Amino acid sequence: MKIVTRYSSDIDEEHAFVFHDSENNHVIVKSSSEKLACFFGLKIVDFGIDSSRVLQTPSEIVSDSVVDRMQALIPGDKDDYQMQKSLIEKSILHIMRVKPEEKTEKDAEDLAKLFTLHLCVTVFFTQLNGSLSYKQFGGYFKTLHKMNRTCWPDLIHSYLMESIRGHIDSPGKVSGCGMYFLYLFVEHYNVIKPDYTGLPRMAKWSVANIVTTIEDVWVEQ
């Protein structure tokens, strides 16, 4: 959370974090969707999407089989529907328990969507309530084609930066990909020896070591 308080939007109109080295000199670490993509091994997709508006409600949202599966477990109003981590996991298990001879191509497609949804809820768009709003995110999981045409690094990065700007004085309320902060910090501080064979880039460091190092750095400061 302390990393959030180091956010600055006054550096060449870019997203950046300002730290201090052992001699109290400023260390400016710029943040971008390209860096995030490299850390997590995500693909940059360029279809002319304005990343500042990507999380507006898609107008073409219609009935979605993945959400229909989850609503079968716990019914609710789709407009206000929250795609909860627990329901996503139950839906995954439900499909995986179907006998091989009874599985359909739609089951395979829904499983791919659900695994992606699970990553979004647990890593990329984390929130305190452990869910995602269908109204806000549902359109991106409408079809596999839509998922593949979405530039996820732009989505993830813009969502996180917008949340930081809105909660700069209350970092505990920031939602989004908090793990990204850890990798951004450790790569630029050069205080932990990386495993150069690790792929994607995030695999070069142990999260536990990063957290311990951050705590030590702030104690020193």
Order of alpha helices (4+ residues) and beta strands (2+ residues): beta-beta-beta-alpha-alpha-beta-alpha-alpha-beta-alpha-alpha-alpha-alpha-alpha
